[in-house]
Structures are given as C-alpha cells and as structure tokens.
C-alpha cells in the first residue's frame, strides 16, 4: 500500500513486470515518481516475472486476474503499466478491468500536458498526443468501426473510424504548420543572439537532475525548479556575464528520460534544435542516483536522435552535497575539461563551472577570430 502522493489524486494501480532486462529497481523507483508527478494516488503495485509479454493482454491471464481484483478492492480509476502496450492489448485490458488503462508513453504525455505553460509547449504536447492517438485508431477502438449516418456531416457510408482519422489528420497538419512558424521565429532570434560569435551553451540531462536549479544559480533567472519529473518544458535562454570573456548565452531545456516516446521527440524537435545548435552542452548528472550511468546513456541516445551527438560536452556532476564528494574539475587526455563536480543547491563548485565556461568561451572566440592578414 502506498501513501497518497497528491491530495485528491486519482486512485491508480501500478503494474511493472520483470522481463529480465536488468535495472529493475531503478525503473520501478522512476515509475513511482512518474505516476506521482501525473497526480495519481497509487493504491497497489502489481509485480511479476515473465519471459515475454503476452500477445493479447501483455501480463497473462493469471496476472490480469490479480490486477482486476486490485482494481475492485481499491476502487481504482486507472491501471498504469510501466511498459508500452499495443492498441489491442490496451483494449483487452480495459475490458478485463472495466477502467482506463494507460501505458508508459501515455503517462509521460499526460505529465507533459500538465506541465506545458507556453503556447508553443501546449501545441507541441497536443501534437505528440494526437500522433500517439493515431496509433490507437488502427484497431484498438472497435466502437469507432460502427457505421454512423451523418446527413450533412460526412459522406454516405463513411465509418466513424475513418472520420476520426481524417479529422485527426487535419488537426495534426494545422499543429505542424503552427509549430513551423514558431520555429522560424526562434531561428531568427537565435541568429540575432549568436551574431557576435557569442558562445551558446545548453543545459541537458536526465529529468530531475537539477538543470533548472543550476540555471537559476548561474543566471539568477528564477525559473521554476521542483523535485519532480519534467518540471521544465519550455526552453529558457539568458545571457551570462563572465569575467575576462564577457557575455555568453545559456539555455535551460526539457529533461530527457529513458524510452522517451518518439512522438514526443518529434513534436519537440523545434525546441530541441536549440540544443543541437549550441556550441557546448553542459550535461547535468544526478551524481547521487544509483542509476546515473544508465541515465547518461539515455540522454546521449536522445542527443543522437536530435542531431546533437557531436556537440562538445562537459559533464556536470551535480548534487555532490548528497554524496559527500568534494568540488573539483577533471580533464581528459587532451587537457580539456571533461567533468565539473558541484552542487547547484548549495553553490559549492559553481566558481569552477564558471571558470570552465570562461575557458570554453575563450577557445570559441579564438576559433572564430579572423586572421589579421585575411583581407590583405
């Protein structure tokens, strides 16, 4: 039995099965935080081991019966799987439980929908949700297959499924066009910021690694930071003055997570381009997390997906206050700074990061300088 995470949350049953993939405990801890961030009240956790998912119900007959009993016992309104479900599996499970069934992708999309504040963020989330929904329209919604006579509304004999798919397609096209316009506007602003060969830096990292806390500590921006997943969705950029080199541009970006829904990556492509167009990435890592190595890998996979794999990185080993580590700087075999150990919360080591940024800005400036004899 879980304690309530949010007052007035939705009663939920959580399901995570072990298919022998490893890091089970870390995935489970993350799943609980995801469900809490979505505003649910977890009433029970159903676990089990399987060699492979059941094609019809994902969990298998016996486990489905166990989950159904938990739904009845706790008057649950939703069952959340920490796995990807096919449309058919979702449909079969909803019949068995007589309540909503949500998979991992839908859960993450719901959290994004709650967090989106800007106009662009809301458009991006809606696009991702509709693209996810499009996969559910293929065969999962049998009630949409019924013929509906719609005099003056649709062509004779057109099925409700076909109508919904057509309307969904039109809305997706409108959203993509609106986002393209916003993308063009952002590109103009980005060019204006970088016209003077100013170093551009993006904070990236796993969700809840402390990016916004670090951004606020460096820039005094006062952005919303909280101990929850995906507290930041909208990219925020600020100028940061550094002694000796002047101003640089630093941006706070959305956090990543393992198995991030592809629809979400596609919808946020324009926002994530800010990252790919940067001169330097500060890859913020929660050094206190036992899952940090897997989290680093997950972030690097997303960076590769958005075309940012070749942007130089400095690892920011954050939250050293929770590990009793000391502030410090590590260099690679080329004497370049590869890692800075600090605590964004206490401020320990921030001076080292500023020095690292100063060094990077100086190198960037020297690379972009025009030789004196270039015009002779």
Secondary structure, DSSP 8 states (H G I E B T S, - for coil): ----SSTT-EEEEEEEEE-S-S-HHHHHHHHHHHHHHTTEEEEEEEEEE-SS-BTTTBS-HHHHHHHHHHHHHHT-SEEEESS---HHHHHHHHHHHTSEEE-HHHHHHHHHHHH--SHHHHHHHHHHHHHHHHHHTTTT-GGGGSB---TTTS-TT-BHHHHHHHHHHHHHHHHHHHHHHHHHHHHHHHHHHHTT---EEEEEEBTTSSHHHHHHHHH-------SSTT---S-EEEEEEETTTEEEEEEE---B-TT--HHHHHHTHHHHHHHHT-SEEEEEEETT-TTHHHHHHHHHHHHHHTT-TTS-EEEEEE-GGGTT---EEEE-TTS-EEEEE--TTT-TTHHHHHHHHHHHHHHHHHHH---TTTT-
